Amino acid sequence: MDKRQRVAFSDDDTDENLRGSIIKGKQALALKETEFKWDNPSLSLIASALRILTEQNKIIMKQNELILRELETRPTTVRSK
């Protein structure tokens, strides 16, 4: 995929900013998960669960972006048999 086609994160987001955002997101997510209670299966409970899943996905996207940036900076090697 061409780097310009990725719109989730701009080039202005440094690796350190993404790492910091991942750490903060994980901390906030852990707090939300401890507050989450399965006692009453209501719409607000379902909405809360969906927010938690959305936050988890955002963290995974940021981690994937860091991995992709690392792979793009490595020189390609060709293996011969």
N, CA, C and O atoms as CSV, one atom per row, in Angstrom:
chain,resi,resn,atom,element,x,y,z
A,1,MET,N,N,0.844,-1.175,0.000
A,1,MET,CA,C,0.000,0.000,0.000
A,1,MET,C,C,0.886,1.234,0.000
A,1,MET,O,O,1.870,1.316,0.735
A,2,ASP,N,N,0.521,2.174,-0.827
A,2,ASP,CA,C,1.254,3.428,-0.900
A,2,ASP,C,C,1.068,4.200,0.405
A,2,ASP,O,O,-0.033,4.253,0.952
A,3,LYS,N,N,2.137,4.788,0.891
A,3,LYS,CA,C,2.097,5.503,2.169
A,3,LYS,C,C,1.078,6.629,2.151
A,3,LYS,O,O,0.495,6.942,3.188
A,4,ARG,N,N,0.851,7.244,0.999
A,4,ARG,CA,C,-0.118,8.344,0.913
A,4,ARG,C,C,-1.556,7.847,1.064
A,4,ARG,O,O,-2.441,8.630,1.409
A,5,GLN,N,N,-1.801,6.571,0.813
A,5,GLN,CA,C,-3.153,6.031,0.924
A,5,GLN,C,C,-3.549,5.764,2.361
A,5,GLN,O,O,-4.735,5.609,2.651
A,6,ARG,N,N,-2.591,5.708,3.263
A,6,ARG,CA,C,-2.900,5.496,4.678
A,6,ARG,C,C,-3.309,6.825,5.282
A,6,ARG,O,O,-2.530,7.779,5.278
A,7,VAL,N,N,-4.513,6.894,5.794
A,7,VAL,CA,C,-4.999,8.151,6.334
A,7,VAL,C,C,-5.231,8.085,7.840
A,7,VAL,O,O,-5.626,9.083,8.442
A,8,ALA,N,N,-5.000,6.948,8.450
A,8,ALA,CA,C,-5.270,6.813,9.889
A,8,ALA,C,C,-4.347,7.696,10.714
A,8,ALA,O,O,-4.767,8.249,11.731
A,9,PHE,N,N,-3.096,7.833,10.290
A,9,PHE,CA,C,-2.129,8.615,11.049
A,9,PHE,C,C,-1.326,9.463,10.085
A,9,PHE,O,O,-0.900,8.993,9.030
A,10,SER,N,N,-1.125,10.704,10.454
A,10,SER,CA,C,-0.358,11.591,9.582
A,10,SER,C,C,1.134,11.414,9.842
A,10,SER,O,O,1.537,10.815,10.840
A,11,ASP,N,N,1.927,11.931,8.954
A,11,ASP,CA,C,3.373,11.872,9.143
A,11,ASP,C,C,3.805,12.727,10.333
A,11,ASP,O,O,4.909,12.566,10.852
A,12,ASP,N,N,2.926,13.638,10.761
A,12,ASP,CA,C,3.226,14.482,11.922
A,12,ASP,C,C,3.223,13.671,13.215
A,12,ASP,O,O,3.847,14.069,14.199
A,13,ASP,N,N,2.523,12.540,13.217
A,13,ASP,CA,C,2.511,11.676,14.402
A,13,ASP,C,C,3.843,10.930,14.467
A,13,ASP,O,O,4.094,10.003,13.697
A,14,THR,N,N,4.678,11.354,15.395
A,14,THR,CA,C,5.972,10.694,15.529
A,14,THR,C,C,5.780,9.339,16.193
A,14,THR,O,O,4.738,9.066,16.787
A,15,ASP,N,N,6.784,8.509,16.086
A,15,ASP,CA,C,6.740,7.197,16.729
A,15,ASP,C,C,6.551,7.357,18.235
A,15,ASP,O,O,5.803,6.602,18.855
A,16,GLU,N,N,7.228,8.336,18.816
A,16,GLU,CA,C,7.112,8.554,20.262
A,16,GLU,C,C,5.696,9.003,20.643
A,16,GLU,O,O,5.164,8.592,21.674
A,17,ASN,N,N,5.093,9.851,19.799
A,17,ASN,CA,C,3.713,10.265,20.070
A,17,ASN,C,C,2.769,9.069,20.017
A,17,ASN,O,O,1.878,8.937,20.857
A,18,LEU,N,N,2.966,8.200,19.028
A,18,LEU,CA,C,2.126,7.005,18.926
A,18,LEU,C,C,2.338,6.085,20.123
A,18,LEU,O,O,1.377,5.556,20.683
A,19,ARG,N,N,3.603,5.895,20.515
A,19,ARG,CA,C,3.878,5.042,21.683
A,19,ARG,C,C,3.219,5.603,22.938
A,19,ARG,O,O,2.619,4.861,23.716
A,20,GLY,N,N,3.333,6.919,23.133
A,20,GLY,CA,C,2.706,7.553,24.287
A,20,GLY,C,C,1.188,7.412,24.249
A,20,GLY,O,O,0.551,7.172,25.275
A,21,SER,N,N,0.621,7.561,23.070
A,21,SER,CA,C,-0.819,7.420,22.913
A,21,SER,C,C,-1.268,5.987,23.192
A,21,SER,O,O,-2.334,5.767,23.768
A,22,ILE,N,N,-0.458,5.023,22.785
A,22,ILE,CA,C,-0.768,3.612,23.048
A,22,ILE,C,C,-0.764,3.353,24.551
A,22,ILE,O,O,-1.668,2.702,25.076
A,23,ILE,N,N,0.242,3.858,25.233
A,23,ILE,CA,C,0.343,3.644,26.686
A,23,ILE,C,C,-0.840,4.301,27.401
A,23,ILE,O,O,-1.466,3.684,28.264
A,24,LYS,N,N,-1.144,5.555,27.043
A,24,LYS,CA,C,-2.273,6.246,27.663
A,24,LYS,C,C,-3.581,5.528,27.355
A,24,LYS,O,O,-4.446,5.408,28.223
A,25,GLY,N,N,-3.726,5.053,26.127
A,25,GLY,CA,C,-4.940,4.337,25.742
A,25,GLY,C,C,-5.111,3.048,26.518
A,25,GLY,O,O,-6.217,2.713,26.943
A,26,LYS,N,N,-4.015,2.321,26.702
A,26,LYS,CA,C,-4.081,1.082,27.476
A,26,LYS,C,C,-4.450,1.348,28.930
A,26,LYS,O,O,-5.218,0.596,29.530
A,27,GLN,N,N,-3.905,2.414,29.490
A,27,GLN,CA,C,-4.232,2.759,30.876
A,27,GLN,C,C,-5.707,3.142,31.015
A,27,GLN,O,O,-6.385,2.705,31.945
A,28,ALA,N,N,-6.191,3.952,30.091
A,28,ALA,CA,C,-7.600,4.357,30.127
A,28,ALA,C,C,-8.512,3.161,29.915
A,28,ALA,O,O,-9.567,3.049,30.540
A,29,LEU,N,N,-8.093,2.268,29.026
A,29,LEU,CA,C,-8.884,1.076,28.751
A,29,LEU,C,C,-8.947,0.161,29.963
A,29,LEU,O,O,-9.999,-0.403,30.266
A,30,ALA,N,N,-7.835,0.014,30.650
A,30,ALA,CA,C,-7.813,-0.818,31.856
A,30,ALA,C,C,-8.760,-0.260,32.902
A,30,ALA,O,O,-9.444,-1.016,33.592
A,31,LEU,N,N,-8.803,1.060,33.024
A,31,LEU,CA,C,-9.709,1.698,33.977
A,31,LEU,C,C,-11.166,1.451,33.595
A,31,LEU,O,O,-11.997,1.150,34.452
A,32,LYS,N,N,-11.471,1.581,32.301
A,32,LYS,CA,C,-12.840,1.332,31.836
A,32,LYS,C,C,-13.246,-0.117,32.073
A,32,LYS,O,O,-14.375,-0.401,32.473
A,33,GLU,N,N,-12.311,-1.031,31.819
A,33,GLU,CA,C,-12.629,-2.451,31.972
A,33,GLU,C,C,-12.886,-2.815,33.430
A,33,GLU,O,O,-13.718,-3.678,33.709
A,34,THR,N,N,-12.187,-2.173,34.365
A,34,THR,CA,C,-12.424,-2.480,35.770
A,34,THR,C,C,-13.759,-1.921,36.237
A,34,THR,O,O,-14.375,-2.468,37.152
A,35,GLU,N,N,-14.211,-0.835,35.615
A,35,GLU,CA,C,-15.502,-0.245,35.967
A,35,GLU,C,C,-16.672,-0.976,35.308
A,35,GLU,O,O,-17.820,-0.818,35.722
A,36,PHE,N,N,-16.381,-1.768,34.292
A,36,PHE,CA,C,-17.416,-2.455,33.520
A,36,PHE,C,C,-18.039,-3.571,34.350
A,36,PHE,O,O,-17.332,-4.395,34.929
A,37,LYS,N,N,-19.358,-3.590,34.401
A,37,LYS,CA,C,-20.052,-4.611,35.172
A,37,LYS,C,C,-21.078,-5.308,34.285
A,37,LYS,O,O,-21.808,-4.663,33.532
A,38,TRP,N,N,-21.120,-6.625,34.385
A,38,TRP,CA,C,-22.042,-7.423,33.583
A,38,TRP,C,C,-23.355,-7.686,34.326
A,38,TRP,O,O,-24.133,-8.546,33.913
A,39,ASP,N,N,-23.605,-6.973,35.390
A,39,ASP,CA,C,-24.779,-7.239,36.225
A,39,ASP,C,C,-26.100,-7.049,35.477
A,39,ASP,O,O,-27.014,-7.861,35.614
A,40,ASN,N,N,-26.199,-6.000,34.703
A,40,ASN,CA,C,-27.465,-5.646,34.077
A,40,ASN,C,C,-27.275,-5.493,32.569
A,40,ASN,O,O,-26.708,-4.496,32.122
A,41,PRO,N,N,-27.737,-6.461,31.780
A,41,PRO,CA,C,-27.544,-6.374,30.320
A,41,PRO,C,C,-28.499,-5.350,29.691
A,41,PRO,O,O,-29.519,-5.718,29.107
A,42,SER,N,N,-28.164,-4.093,29.815
A,42,SER,CA,C,-28.992,-3.027,29.263
A,42,SER,C,C,-28.310,-2.412,28.051
A,42,SER,O,O,-27.191,-2.780,27.693
A,43,LEU,N,N,-29.001,-1.478,27.433
A,43,LEU,CA,C,-28.417,-0.799,26.271
A,43,LEU,C,C,-27.175,-0.008,26.652
A,43,LEU,O,O,-26.226,0.065,25.871
A,44,SER,N,N,-27.168,0.581,27.832
A,44,SER,CA,C,-25.989,1.343,28.246
A,44,SER,C,C,-24.799,0.411,28.454
A,44,SER,O,O,-23.656,0.787,28.196
A,45,LEU,N,N,-25.071,-0.798,28.918
A,45,LEU,CA,C,-24.004,-1.782,29.084
A,45,LEU,C,C,-23.428,-2.175,27.728
A,45,LEU,O,O,-22.212,-2.267,27.563
A,46,ILE,N,N,-24.305,-2.403,26.769
A,46,ILE,CA,C,-23.863,-2.764,25.421
A,46,ILE,C,C,-23.070,-1.612,24.803
A,46,ILE,O,O,-22.042,-1.833,24.164
A,47,ALA,N,N,-23.549,-0.396,24.994
A,47,ALA,CA,C,-22.836,0.772,24.465
A,47,ALA,C,C,-21.462,0.899,25.111
A,47,ALA,O,O,-20.485,1.228,24.437
A,48,SER,N,N,-21.385,0.643,26.397
A,48,SER,CA,C,-20.104,0.710,27.098
A,48,SER,C,C,-19.149,-0.353,26.562
A,48,SER,O,O,-17.966,-0.082,26.355
A,49,ALA,N,N,-19.659,-1.549,26.340
A,49,ALA,CA,C,-18.827,-2.621,25.787
A,49,ALA,C,C,-18.326,-2.260,24.390
A,49,ALA,O,O,-17.173,-2.531,24.055
A,50,LEU,N,N,-19.171,-1.661,23.590
A,50,LEU,CA,C,-18.752,-1.248,22.247
A,50,LEU,C,C,-17.689,-0.155,22.302
A,50,LEU,O,O,-16.771,-0.145,21.482
A,51,ARG,N,N,-17.803,0.762,23.257
A,51,ARG,CA,C,-16.775,1.803,23.412
A,51,ARG,C,C,-15.433,1.169,23.789
A,51,ARG,O,O,-14.385,1.576,23.288
A,52,ILE,N,N,-15.475,0.183,24.666
A,52,ILE,CA,C,-14.238,-0.502,25.061
A,52,ILE,C,C,-13.620,-1.195,23.860
A,52,ILE,O,O,-12.410,-1.105,23.648
A,53,LEU,N,N,-14.433,-1.885,23.071
A,53,LEU,CA,C,-13.915,-2.559,21.874
A,53,LEU,C,C,-13.347,-1.557,20.874
A,53,LEU,O,O,-12.328,-1.819,20.235
A,54,THR,N,N,-13.998,-0.429,20.742
A,54,THR,CA,C,-13.502,0.612,19.836
A,54,THR,C,C,-12.147,1.132,20.299
A,54,THR,O,O,-11.241,1.320,19.487
A,55,GLU,N,N,-12.008,1.362,21.592
A,55,GLU,CA,C,-10.729,1.830,22.135
A,55,GLU,C,C,-9.632,0.778,21.928
A,55,GLU,O,O,-8.494,1.116,21.602
A,56,GLN,N,N,-9.983,-0.486,22.117
A,56,GLN,CA,C,-9.000,-1.557,21.881
A,56,GLN,C,C,-8.545,-1.543,20.430
A,56,GLN,O,O,-7.354,-1.691,20.153
A,57,ASN,N,N,-9.474,-1.368,19.508
A,57,ASN,CA,C,-9.128,-1.348,18.089
A,57,ASN,C,C,-8.252,-0.156,17.742
A,57,ASN,O,O,-7.346,-0.277,16.916
A,58,LYS,N,N,-8.503,0.988,18.354
A,58,LYS,CA,C,-7.653,2.162,18.111
A,58,LYS,C,C,-6.220,1.890,18.552
A,58,LYS,O,O,-5.268,2.264,17.867
A,59,ILE,N,N,-6.075,1.235,19.705
A,59,ILE,CA,C,-4.739,0.904,20.205
A,59,ILE,C,C,-4.047,-0.054,19.245
A,59,ILE,O,O,-2.868,0.122,18.940
A,60,ILE,N,N,-4.759,-1.056,18.771
A,60,ILE,CA,C,-4.185,-2.025,17.835
A,60,ILE,C,C,-3.774,-1.326,16.539
A,60,ILE,O,O,-2.722,-1.636,15.979
A,61,MET,N,N,-4.590,-0.390,16.060
A,61,MET,CA,C,-4.235,0.347,14.843
A,61,MET,C,C,-2.949,1.133,15.032
A,61,MET,O,O,-2.112,1.178,14.130
A,62,LYS,N,N,-2.783,1.753,16.191
A,62,LYS,CA,C,-1.557,2.513,16.458
A,62,LYS,C,C,-0.348,1.588,16.539
A,62,LYS,O,O,0.731,1.923,16.050
A,63,GLN,N,N,-0.532,0.422,17.158
A,63,GLN,CA,C,0.568,-0.540,17.224
A,63,GLN,C,C,0.933,-1.030,15.828
A,63,GLN,O,O,2.112,-1.178,15.507
A,64,ASN,N,N,-0.067,-1.280,15.008
A,64,ASN,CA,C,0.191,-1.707,13.634
A,64,ASN,C,C,0.908,-0.631,12.836
A,64,ASN,O,O,1.779,-0.935,12.021
A,65,GLU,N,N,0.550,0.617,13.065
A,65,GLU,CA,C,1.223,1.725,12.382
A,65,GLU,C,C,2.710,1.764,12.744
A,65,GLU,O,O,3.557,1.968,11.874
A,66,LEU,N,N,3.026,1.569,14.018
A,66,LEU,CA,C,4.432,1.540,14.430
A,66,LEU,C,C,5.175,0.385,13.774
A,66,LEU,O,O,6.312,0.546,13.332
A,67,ILE,N,N,4.537,-0.774,13.712
A,67,ILE,CA,C,5.166,-1.937,13.071
A,67,ILE,C,C,5.400,-1.658,11.595
A,67,ILE,O,O,6.472,-1.946,11.065
A,68,LEU,N,N,4.396,-1.097,10.935
A,68,LEU,CA,C,4.520,-0.790,9.511
A,68,LEU,C,C,5.632,0.221,9.252
A,68,LEU,O,O,6.398,0.073,8.299
A,69,ARG,N,N,5.723,1.236,10.088
A,69,ARG,CA,C,6.803,2.228,9.928
A,69,ARG,C,C,8.162,1.570,10.084
A,69,ARG,O,O,9.096,1.878,9.343
A,70,GLU,N,N,8.273,0.662,11.047
A,70,GLU,CA,C,9.549,-0.035,11.252
A,70,GLU,C,C,9.897,-0.890,10.029
A,70,GLU,O,O,11.046,-0.909,9.586
A,71,LEU,N,N,8.919,-1.585,9.498
A,71,LEU,CA,C,9.171,-2.424,8.330
A,71,LEU,C,C,9.545,-1.598,7.108
A,71,LEU,O,O,10.364,-2.025,6.294
A,72,GLU,N,N,8.950,-0.421,6.974
A,72,GLU,CA,C,9.259,0.439,5.825
A,72,GLU,C,C,10.661,1.015,5.893
A,72,GLU,O,O,11.242,1.350,4.861
A,73,THR,N,N,11.214,1.137,7.096
A,73,THR,CA,C,12.561,1.715,7.214
A,73,THR,C,C,13.657,0.663,7.056
A,73,THR,O,O,14.824,1.006,6.867
A,74,ARG,N,N,13.295,-0.593,7.131
A,74,ARG,CA,C,14.307,-1.651,6.991
A,74,ARG,C,C,14.599,-1.905,5.522
A,74,ARG,O,O,13.691,-1.865,4.692
A,75,PRO,N,N,15.838,-2.160,5.201
A,75,PRO,CA,C,16.163,-2.482,3.798
A,75,PRO,C,C,15.617,-3.869,3.448
A,75,PRO,O,O,15.610,-4.783,4.273
A,76,THR,N,N,15.167,-3.994,2.217
A,76,THR,CA,C,14.635,-5.283,1.792
A,76,THR,C,C,15.782,-6.210,1.462
A,76,THR,O,O,16.777,-5.801,0.865
A,77,THR,N,N,15.638,-7.460,1.855
A,77,THR,CA,C,16.642,-8.461,1.551
A,77,THR,C,C,16.008,-9.554,0.720
A,77,THR,O,O,14.850,-9.922,0.914
A,78,VAL,N,N,16.796,-10.063,-0.212
A,78,VAL,CA,C,16.308,-11.115,-1.099
A,78,VAL,C,C,17.027,-12.395,-0.717
A,78,VAL,O,O,18.257,-12.443,-0.672
A,79,ARG,N,N,16.252,-13.423,-0.444
A,79,ARG,CA,C,16.840,-14.711,-0.115
A,79,ARG,C,C,16.969,-15.559,-1.373
A,79,ARG,O,O,16.054,-15.627,-2.193
A,80,SER,N,N,18.108,-16.194,-1.506
A,80,SER,CA,C,18.295,-17.097,-2.645
A,80,SER,C,C,18.338,-18.525,-2.113
A,80,SER,O,O,18.781,-18.787,-0.995
A,81,LYS,N,N,17.870,-19.421,-2.944
A,81,LYS,CA,C,17.842,-20.836,-2.540
A,81,LYS,C,C,19.127,-21.517,-2.869
A,81,LYS,O,O,19.281,-22.708,-2.600
